[in-house]
Amino acid sequence: MRYRIGILKGDDIGLEIVPVTVKVLETAFKKFPDISIEWNELPIGMPAYEKSGETLPQVTLETLEHLDSWILGPIGHMAYPKDDPKALNPHPILRRKFDLMSNIRPTKSYRSIRSLHQNVDIVIIRENNEGFQPDRNMFKGRAEFMPTPDMALSMRVITRKNSEFVARTAFELSLQRNGKRKVTAIHKNTVFKIGCGLFLDCCKDIAKSYPDVEFEDRVVDTFAMNLVMQPQDFDVVVTSNMFGDILTDEAAGLVGGLGMAPGLCVGPDYSMAQATHGSAPDIAGKNIANPYAMIMSGQMMASWLGEKKRDDSMVAAAKLIQTAVESVIEKLETVTPDLGGNSSTEQMGEAVCREIESRA
Ligand code: NAD
């Protein structure tokens, strides 16, 4: 099977963790002679802006349409020039253009890593393109404005289409994971009776098609506490954009921090591997960023491609990457400083490659 995959390095630590991720994927794919990859490196972010005056060049947008999937490194948009309309934040544009409605973000604890809890294995599905995020929930204009200098209004969008899509993603994932087979929908319908009401109704409707999966719902404030106190109670969690944005960082904090938080943005046709964390300018250029989140985002992409194209080799390659990464994490010999080690980003990536090569 032949795949066309994009490489978009992003900014700051993206320039370090994305090449390491590509190397890990290449090492795994080489073990399966029937997998053939055409890699397409495309300009994005500040390096693209410095070259062409645009953070999201047209050539990137046009090429992505012809790819199966791509890896997007973290974007450091807070540092982009504020007064230039060509210095756009690329990732909300990509998430909308390619209808990447579900952002799948796993949180897993490892015995070797100091964390607030053990035996945590949760996936949070965050709706990606609506909610309170004013940079993506309007066709034209922005859903945040100031009628007077002393009043700000932000509007929230919830649709049946996106809510049903994320709910379906959650139930399908719960079946695939073979774990607790439980989906928890998070909302605040006590206050947002219409918006959260619609979101929850959609989740309940989709739940009817999955009688083998337990379904429950919780109010977001209670869930935020439950997540800190008893994260082992949950399997797959589904929620709207802003709640998911906050809860996924909270979940990452339970198991070792943002370097341990991968993600995959998924729509009906495309997927985009994108870690939860940002571009970490404070550690950029030092070769100490933890590549786990980016590598595991690439692993999720491989798994999604394998399932979509019914390609057993790609599914096996994804499993191989997961086993190799987990082995490096469990041994804790070659890990970056945030995990208590003294290895570089590259050294940790090389350790994963060695684990892959050593396996049949
Ligand atoms: P951040 O996630 O970049 O960093 C927060 C903290 O976590 C920092 O101390 C950083 O060093 C650490 N960290 C993050 N990733 C790490 C890794 N892989 N290994 C080790 N430590 C890691 O958040 P921020 O500092 O608030 O934002 C920096 C830039 O990233 C901003 O421009 C922000 O807008 C952007 N951002 C982008 C995304 C994205 O692309 N998805 C997400 C969040 C923030």
Residues whose N, C-alpha, C, O or C-beta is under 5 A from the ligand:
A	BS01	NAD	G73 P74 I75 G76 H77 M78 A79 L258 G259 A275 T276 H277 G278 S279 A280 P281 D282 I283 I288 A289 N290 D338
